[in-house]
């Protein structure tokens, strides 16, 4: 029972990471300059 739960969780985490990576790369290619500026602003505001 516990093994099955772990397996499902692992699949969920993997698919989430794959989706996040795909989403990030597809958006980042188009908006790399905007994203870099935004990331710098975000890092500065986060600090």
C-alpha positions, 0 to 999 in steps of 0.5 A: 500500500505504502509502495503504491502511494510512493510510486504515484507520488513519484510519477506526479512529481516527475510529470510536474517537473517535466511540465514545468520544464516544458512550460519554462523553456517554451516561454523562456525562448520567446521572452528570454530578455524579458525574463532575465530582466524580470528575474533580476527585479525579482531577485532584488525584491526577494533580497 
